[in-house]
Amino acid sequence: MVDVTKWPVFSLMGNQELSAIRKASVFGMSANEAIYITKDDEVYVFGLNCSNCLGTGDSQSSIVPKKLDFLSGRKVVRLSYGSGPHVLLATEGSCCTPSLILSWIKKCDWMTNVSVSDGELFAWGHNGYSQLGNGTTNQGVAPVLVSANLLNKKVTDVACGSHHSMALTDSGEVYAWGYNNCGQVGSGSTANQPTPRRVSSSLQSKVAVSIVCGQNSSLAVVENGEVYGWGYNGNGQLGLGNNGNQLTPCRLAALQGLCVQQIVSGYAHSLALTDEGLLFTWGANTYGQLGTGNKSNQLSPVQIMTEKERIVEVAACHSTHTSAAKTQSGQVYMWGQCRGQSIVLPHLTHFACTDDVFACFAAPSVMWRLLSTEPDDFLTVAESLKKEFDNPDTADLKFCIDGKYIYVHKALLKIRCEHFRSMFQSHWNEDMKEVIQIDQFSYPVYRSFLEFLYTDHVELPPEDAIGLLDLATSYCENRLKRLCQHIIKRGITAENAFSLLSAAVRYDAKDLEEFCFKFCVNHLTEVTQTDAFWQIDGNLLKDFICRASRCGAFKN
């Protein structure tokens, strides 16, 4: 769980207030504004309030959190901010009472067309270039529904550049509006766009899955992993091989054959992470933010961190020149502008997450994403219990696997696992034993399982995680089953993809099966050249070929 007090703006809050925070964002030119959402879906803001970016209905700054009543009860799912600043906030829906809505409307008589449907988008703050999407250039002193051209559309993601805005709908459509001096709205012209307009051109028949903004540029990832860019390109931040501005979306040809899973943009640079854990960077490099070892701009994507282990997350923000990445084992690297220094190569830190890099080293120290302070979805085990795992001094039971012992505590196993709760009943022989022999699972797999019961954590390579997935399925441990699938997804390669697909089918892991199938299709040539592909069960191979054919995988 991330500690929000690492951002100075939160340092005056008491423990009771901090414990209620579920999501948070620090923003502004000096990181002097903050918004947070509580566990009860109440929205609070505080800070300097430049350009009315707090949305409180006035221009007053506040060192004390103020509640935005109109947003109370709405489940916030996405948030982004510009440089003005202006704020975009997407909700999942509303449980506001009619009386609360009416009272807010009376206070804000300029507000019309209030709705409470799912996937709504609200905006407020700086509006000098119509980046709020309401058709005017009047300052947005309080949250207002962005309705033009988005009625009956469910917004699932938002992104802000310096003074332009983007929204992604659940059908994969991209909308953009606001400042357009360099074509960052993607309309084909450089005229400002006062209301949301669908970005079409080469995206017309595509389903977008992710959007990001640089200061004056825009990028989108579509469902097959292709990347499209448009807007300002003076530093090569669109990755097109040139530095000419682009008024409509253009595909990054240099990433042809790669399936991009995550993309982020800094002030004038970009990072892309593929589904194989490869990291590419391009654009401005004045501060070493590309991590190439020099300060030369790159007009096309270049791969970095090739000697490191698999990358699972990248981070950047349009208001900074800082970059960060997290590896499969949890190591966090940072580079670029870090506390005034130019770090030209990825530097290993002791941080637990990429968010900490921006709290401690970015300038300004904003948050690069809407930060979740919620713990993971499974139970937390006290630190003292973690230390007692495999401790013969306190254990009252031991398992023997492959001639090796693992020391455990019967009471904890009964509390944590239904399988052991049944096993250690008086009419079972195991209840009277001090040593239990395990033959059906390997030592690494069973040790990982028992350690998981103590720590809620698993560290295994993807191939061993398959064995643990088998155990989790046998013991009906659905939580562990999901965790195994997550490990396998992060470790998938062309060499092991078909073996992992076979395991997913065998253990009825539908989500993992779909993920492995798509990976195999996206990397079909490499996958079909592996031994695993031709050694697999004939029926599975036949089913795969038929399914892939229906998806058009074998078309020229």
FITILO-758751 format. One record per residue (C-alpha): residue in three letters; x, y, z. Coordinates in steps of 0.2 Angstrom, whole numbers, plus 5000, padded with zeros to 4 digits. Each point is the difference from the previous one (the first is absolute). Last residue first. Layout:
residues N
<atom 'ALA' <X Y Z>>
...
***
This chain:
residues 556
<atom 'ASN' <4989 4935 4771>>
<atom 'LYS' <4986 4993 5011>>
<atom 'PHE' <5006 4986 5012>>
<atom 'ALA' <4995 5010 5016>>
<atom 'GLY' <4983 5005 4994>>
<atom 'CYS' <4991 4997 5017>>
<atom 'ARG' <4991 4985 4993>>
<atom 'SER' <5016 4993 4995>>
<atom 'ALA' <5007 5002 5018>>
<atom 'ARG' <4985 4990 5006>>
<atom 'CYS' <5002 4986 4988>>
<atom 'ILE' <5019 4999 5003>>
<atom 'PHE' <4998 5001 5019>>
<atom 'ASP' <4987 4986 4999>>
<atom 'LYS' <5011 4989 4990>>
<atom 'LEU' <5015 5003 5011>>
<atom 'LEU' <4989 4996 5015>>
<atom 'ASN' <4994 4984 4992>>
<atom 'GLY' <5017 4994 4995>>
<atom 'ASP' <5008 5002 5018>>
<atom 'ILE' <5016 5011 4999>>
<atom 'GLN' <5017 4995 4993>>
<atom 'TRP' <4998 5011 4985>>
<atom 'PHE' <4998 5016 5009>>
<atom 'ALA' <5011 4996 5014>>
<atom 'ASP' <5015 4997 4988>>
<atom 'THR' <4999 5019 4995>>
<atom 'GLN' <4998 5006 4982>>
<atom 'THR' <4981 5002 5001>>
<atom 'VAL' <5003 5012 5014>>
<atom 'GLU' <5012 5012 4990>>
<atom 'THR' <4988 5001 4985>>
<atom 'LEU' <4985 5002 5011>>
<atom 'HIS' <5006 5014 5011>>
<atom 'ASN' <4983 5010 5001>>
<atom 'VAL' <4990 4984 4998>>
<atom 'CYS' <5010 4991 5014>>
<atom 'PHE' <4998 5016 5011>>
<atom 'LYS' <4981 5000 4997>>
<atom 'PHE' <4999 4982 5005>>
<atom 'CYS' <5010 5002 5015>>
<atom 'PHE' <4989 5014 5006>>
<atom 'GLU' <4984 4991 4996>>
<atom 'GLU' <5006 4984 5010>>
<atom 'LEU' <5005 5011 5014>>
<atom 'ASP' <4983 5007 5002>>
<atom 'LYS' <4992 4983 4998>>
<atom 'ALA' <5011 4990 5013>>
<atom 'ASP' <4992 4983 4997>>
<atom 'TYR' <5015 4991 5007>>
<atom 'ARG' <5004 4990 4984>>
<atom 'VAL' <4996 5015 4989>>
<atom 'ALA' <5011 5012 5009>>
<atom 'ALA' <5014 4986 5000>>
<atom 'SER' <4999 4998 4981>>
<atom 'LEU' <5001 5019 4998>>
<atom 'LEU' <5015 5000 5011>>
<atom 'SER' <5008 4987 4990>>
<atom 'PHE' <4996 5010 4984>>
<atom 'ALA' <5007 5016 5007>>
<atom 'ASN' <5017 4993 5007>>
<atom 'GLU' <5012 5004 4986>>
<atom 'ALA' <4990 5015 4993>>
<atom 'THR' <5001 5007 5017>>
<atom 'ILE' <4988 5002 5015>>
<atom 'GLY' <5008 5005 5017>>
<atom 'ARG' <4988 5014 5005>>
<atom 'LYS' <4984 4989 4995>>
<atom 'ILE' <5007 4985 5010>>
<atom 'ILE' <5002 5011 5016>>
<atom 'HIS' <4982 5007 4998>>
<atom 'GLN' <4993 4982 4997>>
<atom 'CYS' <5008 4994 5015>>
<atom 'LEU' <4993 5015 5010>>
<atom 'ARG' <4982 4995 4994>>
<atom 'LYS' <5002 4982 5005>>
<atom 'LEU' <5006 5006 5017>>
<atom 'ARG' <4984 5009 5003>>
<atom 'ASN' <4990 4986 4993>>
<atom 'GLU' <5008 4987 5012>>
<atom 'CYS' <4989 4985 4996>>
<atom 'TYR' <5013 4988 5006>>
<atom 'SER' <5002 4991 4984>>
<atom 'THR' <4999 5016 4990>>
<atom 'ALA' <5013 5009 5011>>
<atom 'LEU' <5011 4984 4998>>
<atom 'ASP' <4999 5001 4981>>
<atom 'LEU' <5003 5018 5000>>
<atom 'LEU' <5015 4997 5011>>
<atom 'GLY' <5007 4988 4987>>
<atom 'ILE' <4997 5013 4987>>
<atom 'ALA' <5009 5013 5011>>
<atom 'ASP' <5015 4989 4998>>
<atom 'GLU' <5001 5004 4982>>
<atom 'PRO' <4996 5019 5003>>
<atom 'PRO' <5015 5002 5012>>
<atom 'LEU' <4995 5000 5018>>
<atom 'GLU' <4998 5013 5014>>
<atom 'VAL' <4983 5000 5008>>
<atom 'HIS' <4993 5012 5014>>
<atom 'ASP' <4986 5000 5012>>
<atom 'THR' <5013 4997 5013>>
<atom 'TYR' <4995 4985 5011>>
<atom 'LEU' <4988 4991 4989>>
<atom 'PHE' <5012 5005 4985>>
<atom 'GLU' <5014 4991 5009>>
<atom 'LEU' <4990 4984 5000>>
<atom 'PHE' <4997 5001 4982>>
<atom 'SER' <5018 5005 4995>>
<atom 'ARG' <5006 4985 5010>>
<atom 'TYR' <4988 4989 4991>>
<atom 'VAL' <5006 5006 4983>>
<atom 'PRO' <5019 5000 5004>>
<atom 'TYR' <4998 4982 5008>>
<atom 'SER' <4991 4992 4986>>
<atom 'PHE' <4982 4995 5001>>
<atom 'GLN' <4991 4983 5000>>
<atom 'ASP' <5011 4992 5013>>
<atom 'ILE' <4997 5009 5017>>
<atom 'GLN' <5004 4991 5016>>
<atom 'ILE' <4993 5008 5016>>
<atom 'VAL' <5011 5000 5016>>
<atom 'GLU' <4993 5003 5017>>
<atom 'LYS' <4984 4989 4997>>
<atom 'MET' <4984 4999 5010>>
<atom 'ASP' <4990 5012 4989>>
<atom 'GLU' <5007 4991 4984>>
<atom 'ASN' <4990 4984 5005>>
<atom 'TRP' <4983 5009 4997>>
<atom 'HIS' <4986 4997 5012>>
<atom 'SER' <5006 5014 5012>>
<atom 'GLN' <5000 5014 4987>>
<atom 'PHE' <5016 5007 4993>>
<atom 'MET' <4997 4996 4982>>
<atom 'SER' <4984 5010 4999>>
<atom 'ARG' <5008 5016 5006>>
<atom 'PHE' <5015 4995 4990>>
<atom 'HIS' <4990 5001 4984>>
<atom 'GLU' <4991 5015 5005>>
<atom 'CYS' <5016 5010 5002>>
<atom 'ARG' <5005 5016 5010>>
<atom 'ILE' <4993 4996 5017>>
<atom 'LYS' <5004 4981 5000>>
<atom 'LEU' <5017 5004 4993>>
<atom 'LEU' <5003 5012 5014>>
<atom 'ALA' <4994 4988 5014>>
<atom 'LYS' <5012 4986 4993>>
<atom 'HIS' <5016 5011 5001>>
<atom 'VAL' <5013 4996 4987>>
<atom 'TYR' <5017 4992 4997>>
<atom 'ILE' <5005 4995 4983>>
<atom 'TYR' <5011 4984 4999>>
<atom 'LYS' <5010 4993 4985>>
<atom 'GLY' <5000 4982 4994>>
<atom 'ASP' <4991 5004 4984>>
<atom 'ILE' <4986 5007 5010>>
<atom 'CYS' <4998 4998 5019>>
<atom 'PHE' <4988 5012 5008>>
<atom 'LYS' <5002 5005 5018>>
<atom 'LEU' <4989 5004 5015>>
<atom 'ASP' <5001 5008 5017>>
<atom 'ALA' <5011 5015 4994>>
<atom 'THR' <5007 5012 5013>>
<atom 'ASP' <5019 4995 5000>>
<atom 'PRO' <4999 4992 4983>>
<atom 'ASN' <4997 5016 4991>>
<atom 'ASP' <4994 4997 4982>>
<atom 'PHE' <4989 5016 5001>>
<atom 'GLU' <5001 5009 5016>>
<atom 'LYS' <5007 5016 4992>>
<atom 'LYS' <4984 5002 4990>>
<atom 'LEU' <4990 4998 5015>>
<atom 'SER' <5008 5015 5009>>
<atom 'GLU' <4997 5011 4985>>
<atom 'ALA' <4981 4997 5001>>
<atom 'VAL' <4991 4992 4986>>
<atom 'THR' <4990 5011 4988>>
<atom 'LEU' <4985 4992 4992>>
<atom 'PHE' <4998 5000 4981>>
<atom 'ASP' <4994 5014 4988>>
<atom 'ASP' <5016 5010 5001>>
<atom 'PRO' <5001 5015 5011>>
<atom 'GLU' <4992 5016 4995>>
<atom 'THR' <5010 5016 4999>>
<atom 'SER' <4996 5002 4981>>
<atom 'LEU' <5009 5014 4991>>
<atom 'LEU' <4992 5009 4986>>
<atom 'ARG' <5015 5000 4989>>
<atom 'TRP' <5017 5009 4998>>
<atom 'MET' <4998 5008 5017>>
<atom 'VAL' <5009 5017 5001>>
<atom 'SER' <5017 5005 5008>>
<atom 'PRO' <5003 5014 4988>>
<atom 'ALA' <5014 4996 4996>>
<atom 'ALA' <5001 4981 5003>>
<atom 'PHE' <5012 4993 5013>>
<atom 'CYS' <4991 4995 5016>>
<atom 'ALA' <4981 4999 4996>>
<atom 'PHE' <5003 4996 4982>>
<atom 'VAL' <5012 4985 5004>>
<atom 'ASP' <4988 4994 5014>>
<atom 'ASP' <4986 4997 4987>>
<atom 'THR' <5012 4988 4990>>
<atom 'CYS' <4998 4987 5015>>
<atom 'ALA' <5010 4992 5014>>
<atom 'PHE' <5014 5013 4999>>
<atom 'HIS' <5018 4994 5004>>
<atom 'THR' <5006 5008 4984>>
<atom 'LEU' <5009 4993 4984>>
<atom 'HIS' <5005 5014 4988>>
<atom 'PRO' <4995 4999 4982>>
<atom 'LEU' <5013 5009 4990>>
<atom 'VAL' <5001 5019 4995>>
<atom 'ILE' <4997 5007 5018>>
<atom 'SER' <4999 5018 4998>>
<atom 'GLN' <5000 5008 5017>>
<atom 'GLY' <4988 5014 5006>>
<atom 'ARG' <4991 4988 5012>>
<atom 'CYS' <4999 4986 4987>>
<atom 'GLN' <4998 5006 4982>>
<atom 'GLY' <5002 4984 4990>>
<atom 'TRP' <5002 4983 5008>>
<atom 'MET' <4991 4989 5013>>
<atom 'TYR' <5000 4981 5003>>
<atom 'VAL' <4989 4989 5011>>
<atom 'GLN' <5004 4982 5004>>
<atom 'GLY' <4984 4990 5004>>
<atom 'SER' <5006 4983 4993>>
<atom 'GLN' <4991 5002 4984>>
<atom 'THR' <5008 5017 4997>>
<atom 'LYS' <4993 5018 5003>>
<atom 'ALA' <5004 5015 4990>>
<atom 'ALA' <5002 5019 5002>>
<atom 'SER' <5002 5015 4989>>
<atom 'THR' <5001 5019 5005>>
<atom 'HIS' <4999 5015 4989>>
<atom 'THR' <4984 5006 5008>>
<atom 'SER' <4983 5008 4997>>
<atom 'HIS' <4995 4987 4987>>
<atom 'CYS' <5002 4986 5012>>
<atom 'ALA' <5011 4984 4999>>
<atom 'ALA' <4999 4982 5007>>
<atom 'VAL' <5004 4982 4993>>
<atom 'GLU' <4994 4984 5007>>
<atom 'VAL' <5004 4981 4998>>
<atom 'ILE' <5018 5001 4993>>
<atom 'ARG' <5008 4983 4998>>
<atom 'GLU' <5018 4998 5007>>
<atom 'LYS' <5013 5013 4995>>
<atom 'GLU' <5013 4998 4986>>
<atom 'THR' <4989 5008 4987>>
<atom 'MET' <4996 5015 5012>>
<atom 'ILE' <4997 5010 4984>>
<atom 'GLN' <4992 4998 4983>>
<atom 'VAL' <4999 5014 4988>>
<atom 'PRO' <4984 5008 4993>>
<atom 'SER' <5002 5012 4986>>
<atom 'LEU' <5005 5019 5000>>
<atom 'GLN' <5012 4998 5014>>
<atom 'ASN' <5007 5016 5009>>
<atom 'SER' <5018 4999 5005>>
<atom 'LYS' <5004 5002 5019>>
<atom 'ASN' <5010 4984 5002>>
<atom 'GLY' <4999 4983 5009>>
<atom 'THR' <4984 4995 4992>>
<atom 'GLY' <4989 5002 5015>>
<atom 'LEU' <4987 5010 4990>>
<atom 'GLN' <4999 5013 5013>>
<atom 'GLY' <5018 5005 4999>>
<atom 'TYR' <4996 5018 5004>>
<atom 'THR' <5000 5007 4983>>
<atom 'ASN' <4993 4984 4993>>
<atom 'ALA' <4985 5005 4990>>
<atom 'GLY' <4991 4986 4990>>
<atom 'TRP' <5001 4981 5001>>
<atom 'THR' <5000 4986 5012>>
<atom 'PHE' <4998 4981 4998>>
<atom 'LEU' <4998 4987 5014>>
<atom 'LEU' <4998 4981 4997>>
<atom 'GLY' <4989 4990 5013>>
<atom 'GLU' <4994 4988 4987>>
<atom 'ASP' <4983 5008 4999>>
<atom 'THR' <5009 5016 4995>>
<atom 'LEU' <5003 5016 5010>>
<atom 'ALA' <5001 5017 4992>>
<atom 'LEU' <5008 5016 5006>>
<atom 'SER' <4998 5017 4994>>
<atom 'HIS' <5008 5017 5000>>
<atom 'ALA' <4995 5018 4999>>
<atom 'TYR' <4993 5004 5018>>
<atom 'GLY' <4999 4982 5004>>
<atom 'SER' <4989 4987 4991>>
<atom 'VAL' <4995 4983 5005>>
<atom 'ILE' <4995 4984 4991>>
<atom 'GLN' <4995 4982 5006>>
<atom 'GLN' <4997 4984 4991>>
<atom 'VAL' <5009 5003 4983>>
<atom 'CYS' <4999 4984 4989>>
<atom 'LEU' <5016 5001 4989>>
<atom 'GLY' <5000 4995 4981>>
<atom 'GLN' <5001 5018 4994>>
<atom 'LEU' <5007 5011 5014>>
<atom 'ALA' <5010 5011 4988>>
<atom 'ALA' <4984 5003 4990>>
<atom 'LEU' <4993 5011 5013>>
<atom 'ARG' <4982 5002 4992>>
<atom 'CYS' <4994 5018 4996>>
<atom 'PRO' <4986 5009 5008>>
<atom 'THR' <4995 5016 4992>>
<atom 'LEU' <5008 5018 5001>>
<atom 'GLN' <5018 4993 5001>>
<atom 'ASN' <5014 5012 5004>>
<atom 'GLY' <5017 4997 4991>>
<atom 'ASN' <5014 4994 5010>>
<atom 'ASN' <5004 4983 4991>>
<atom 'GLY' <5001 4982 5003>>
<atom 'LEU' <4982 4998 5005>>
<atom 'GLY' <5004 4998 5019>>
<atom 'LEU' <4986 5013 5005>>
<atom 'GLN' <5012 5008 5012>>
<atom 'GLY' <5012 5005 4986>>
<atom 'ASN' <5006 5016 5008>>
<atom 'GLY' <4990 5011 4989>>
<atom 'ASN' <4986 4988 4999>>
<atom 'TYR' <4984 5010 5006>>
<atom 'GLY' <4984 4991 4996>>
<atom 'TRP' <4996 4982 4995>>
<atom 'GLY' <5005 4982 5005>>
<atom 'TYR' <4994 4982 4997>>
<atom 'VAL' <5006 4985 5009>>
<atom 'GLU' <4996 4982 4994>>
<atom 'GLY' <4997 4987 5014>>
<atom 'ASN' <4986 4990 4991>>
<atom 'GLU' <4987 5009 5011>>
<atom 'VAL' <5005 5018 4996>>
<atom 'VAL' <5013 5010 5009>>
<atom 'ALA' <4997 5019 4999>>
<atom 'LEU' <5012 5015 5001>>
<atom 'SER' <4998 5019 5001>>
<atom 'SER' <5012 5015 4999>>
<atom 'ASN' <5000 5017 5007>>
<atom 'GLN' <5007 4998 5018>>
<atom 'GLY' <5000 4981 4998>>
<atom 'CYS' <4983 4991 5000>>
<atom 'VAL' <4995 4982 5003>>
<atom 'ILE' <4986 4988 4994>>
<atom 'SER' <4997 4981 5002>>
<atom 'VAL' <4989 4986 4993>>
<atom 'ALA' <4995 5008 4983>>
<atom 'VAL' <4990 4989 4988>>
<atom 'LYS' <5004 5005 4982>>
<atom 'SER' <4989 5003 4985>>
<atom 'GLN' <5000 5019 5001>>
<atom 'LEU' <5018 5001 5008>>
<atom 'SER' <5008 5004 4983>>
<atom 'SER' <4989 5015 4998>>
<atom 'SER' <4989 5001 5016>>
<atom 'VAL' <5003 5009 5016>>
<atom 'ARG' <4982 5003 5006>>
<atom 'ARG' <4997 5018 5005>>
<atom 'PRO' <4997 5006 5017>>
<atom 'THR' <4996 5019 5001>>
<atom 'PRO' <5009 5016 4997>>
<atom 'GLN' <5013 4994 4988>>
<atom 'ASN' <5014 5012 4996>>
<atom 'ALA' <5004 5002 4982>>
<atom 'THR' <5017 4992 4994>>
<atom 'SER' <4991 4988 4988>>
<atom 'GLY' <4999 4982 4996>>
<atom 'SER' <4989 4997 5015>>
<atom 'GLY' <5013 4990 5010>>
<atom 'VAL' <4998 5011 5016>>
<atom 'GLN' <5019 5001 5002>>
<atom 'GLY' <5001 5009 4983>>
<atom 'CYS' <5014 5012 5004>>
<atom 'ASN' <4990 5015 5006>>
<atom 'ASN' <4985 4989 5005>>
<atom 'TYR' <4995 5006 5018>>
<atom 'GLY' <4984 4992 5005>>
<atom 'TRP' <4992 4984 4995>>
<atom 'ALA' <5002 4981 4997>>
<atom 'TYR' <4989 4985 4999>>
<atom 'VAL' <5007 4982 4998>>
<atom 'GLU' <4988 4985 4996>>
<atom 'GLY' <5004 4983 5007>>
<atom 'SER' <4982 4995 5004>>
<atom 'ASP' <5002 5003 5019>>
<atom 'THR' <5004 5018 4996>>
<atom 'LEU' <5017 5009 5000>>
<atom 'ALA' <5001 5018 5005>>
<atom 'MET' <5013 5013 4995>>
<atom 'SER' <5004 5018 5005>>
<atom 'HIS' <5011 5015 4995>>
<atom 'HIS' <5009 5013 5009>>
<atom 'SER' <5016 4993 5006>>
<atom 'GLY' <4995 4982 4996>>
<atom 'CYS' <4986 4991 5009>>
<atom 'ALA' <4994 4982 4999>>
<atom 'VAL' <4984 4991 5005>>
<atom 'ASP' <4994 4982 5001>>
<atom 'THR' <4984 4990 5000>>
<atom 'VAL' <4987 5012 4994>>
<atom 'LYS' <4983 4992 4996>>
<atom 'LYS' <4992 5009 4986>>
<atom 'ASN' <4981 5003 5001>>
<atom 'LEU' <5004 5019 4998>>
<atom 'LEU' <5018 5003 4996>>
<atom 'ASN' <4998 5011 4985>>
<atom 'ALA' <4998 5015 5011>>
<atom 'SER' <4997 4994 5018>>
<atom 'VAL' <5015 5004 5011>>
<atom 'LEU' <4991 5002 5016>>
<atom 'VAL' <5006 5014 5011>>
<atom 'PRO' <5011 5000 5015>>
<atom 'ALA' <5002 5018 5008>>
<atom 'VAL' <5009 5016 4996>>
<atom 'GLY' <5002 4996 4981>>
<atom 'GLN' <5008 5016 4993>>
<atom 'ASN' <4991 5006 4984>>
<atom 'THR' <5007 4995 4983>>
<atom 'THR' <4984 4993 4994>>
<atom 'GLY' <4994 4984 4991>>
<atom 'ASN' <4999 4990 5015>>
<atom 'GLY' <5015 4989 4996>>
<atom 'LEU' <5010 5004 5015>>
<atom 'GLN' <5015 5003 4989>>
<atom 'SER' <4991 5015 4993>>
<atom 'TYR' <5017 5009 4997>>
<atom 'GLY' <5000 5012 5014>>
<atom 'ASN' <4990 4987 5011>>
<atom 'HIS' <5010 4998 5016>>
<atom 'GLY' <4991 4990 5014>>
<atom 'TRP' <4985 4988 4998>>
<atom 'ALA' <4995 4984 4991>>
<atom 'PHE' <4988 4985 5003>>
<atom 'LEU' <4998 4984 4990>>
<atom 'GLU' <4987 4988 5002>>
<atom 'GLY' <5002 4981 4998>>
<atom 'ASP' <4984 4994 5008>>
<atom 'SER' <4985 5012 5000>>
<atom 'VAL' <4996 5013 5013>>
<atom 'SER' <4996 5015 4989>>
<atom 'VAL' <4999 5019 5003>>
<atom 'ASN' <4995 5009 4984>>
<atom 'THR' <5003 5017 5007>>
<atom 'MET' <5012 5010 5011>>
<atom 'TRP' <5000 5019 5000>>
<atom 'ASP' <4989 5000 5015>>
<atom 'CYS' <5014 4993 5011>>
<atom 'LYS' <4993 5000 5018>>
<atom 'LYS' <4983 4995 4994>>
<atom 'ILE' <5008 4986 4990>>
<atom 'TRP' <5009 4994 5015>>
<atom 'SER' <4984 4999 5011>>
<atom 'LEU' <4992 4990 4986>>
<atom 'ILE' <5014 4987 4999>>
<atom 'LEU' <5000 4998 5019>>
<atom 'SER' <4981 4998 5000>>
<atom 'PRO' <5000 4987 4986>>
<atom 'THR' <5012 4989 5010>>
<atom 'CYS' <5017 4997 4993>>
<atom 'CYS' <5003 4981 4996>>
<atom 'SER' <5009 5004 4984>>
<atom 'GLY' <5009 4992 4986>>
<atom 'GLU' <5018 4993 4995>>
<atom 'THR' <5007 5018 5000>>
<atom 'ALA' <5012 5009 4989>>
<atom 'LEU' <5009 5015 5006>>
<atom 'LEU' <5009 5013 4989>>
<atom 'VAL' <5010 5014 5008>>
<atom 'HIS' <5007 5017 4994>>
<atom 'PRO' <5016 5007 5005>>
<atom 'GLY' <5005 5010 4991>>
<atom 'SER' <5012 4986 4997>>
<atom 'GLY' <4988 4986 4998>>
<atom 'TYR' <4992 4987 5011>>
<atom 'SER' <4994 4982 5000>>
<atom 'LEU' <4988 4989 5009>>
<atom 'ARG' <4992 4983 4998>>
<atom 'VAL' <4989 4988 5010>>
<atom 'VAL' <4990 5012 5012>>
<atom 'LYS' <4985 4991 5007>>
<atom 'ARG' <4987 5014 5003>>
<atom 'GLY' <4994 5001 5017>>
<atom 'SER' <5004 5018 5003>>
<atom 'LEU' <5005 5009 4983>>
<atom 'PHE' <4988 5015 5003>>
<atom 'ASP' <5006 5002 5018>>
<atom 'LEU' <5018 5003 4996>>
<atom 'LYS' <5007 4999 5017>>
<atom 'LYS' <5013 5013 5006>>
<atom 'PRO' <5017 4994 5007>>
<atom 'VAL' <5009 5013 5011>>
<atom 'ILE' <5015 5010 4993>>
<atom 'SER' <4987 5009 4989>>
<atom 'SER' <5002 5012 4985>>
<atom 'GLN' <4985 5011 4996>>
<atom 'SER' <4995 5002 4982>>
<atom 'ASP' <4982 4995 5002>>
<atom 'GLY' <4988 4986 4995>>
<atom 'THR' <5011 4986 5009>>
<atom 'GLY' <5006 4993 4983>>
<atom 'LEU' <5018 4998 5007>>
<atom 'CYS' <5007 5006 4983>>
<atom 'ASN' <4992 5018 5002>>
<atom 'SER' <5014 5007 4989>>
<atom 'CYS' <5013 4996 5014>>
<atom 'ASN' <4992 4993 5015>>
<atom 'LEU' <5015 5000 5012>>
<atom 'GLY' <4996 4984 5009>>
<atom 'PHE' <4985 4989 5005>>
<atom 'VAL' <4987 4988 4993>>
<atom 'TYR' <4989 4987 5007>>
<atom 'VAL' <4988 4987 4991>>
<atom 'GLU' <4989 4988 5010>>
<atom 'ASP' <4999 4983 4993>>
<atom 'ASP' <4998 4992 5018>>
<atom 'LYS' <5018 4993 5000>>
<atom 'THR' <5006 5018 4996>>
<atom 'ILE' <5005 5008 4984>>
<atom 'TYR' <5014 5012 4999>>
<atom 'ILE' <5005 5016 4991>>
<atom 'ALA' <5016 5010 5002>>
<atom 'GLU' <5007 5017 4995>>
<atom 'ASN' <5017 5007 5003>>
<atom 'ALA' <5010 4989 4989>>
<atom 'SER' <5009 5015 4993>>
<atom 'MET' <4992 5001 4983>>
<atom 'GLY' <4985 4991 5007>>
<atom 'PHE' <4996 4982 5005>>
<atom 'VAL' <4999 4988 5014>>
<atom 'SER' <4988 4986 4997>>
<atom 'ALA' <4992 4988 5013>>
<atom 'LYS' <4990 4984 5002>>
<atom 'ARG' <4993 4991 5015>>
<atom 'ILE' <5003 5012 5014>>
<atom 'ALA' <4992 4996 5017>>
<atom 'SER' <5016 4996 5009>>
<atom 'LEU' <5007 5017 4995>>
<atom 'GLU' <4986 5009 5009>>
<atom 'GLN' <5001 4990 5016>>
<atom 'ASN' <5019 5001 5000>>
<atom 'GLY' <5000 5019 4999>>
<atom 'MET' <5004 5011 4984>>
<atom 'LEU' <5014 5012 5000>>
<atom 'SER' <5012 4990 4990>>
<atom 'PHE' <4988 4998 4985>>
<atom 'VAL' <5007 5014 4990>>
<atom 'PRO' <5018 4994 5003>>
<atom 'TRP' <4997 4984 4989>>
<atom 'LYS' <5008 4986 5010>>
<atom 'THR' <4985 5002 5011>>
<atom 'VAL' <4990 4989 4987>>
<atom 'ASP' <5008 4984 5006>>
<atom 'VAL' <4997 4987 4987>>
<atom 'MET' <4993 4983 5005>>
***
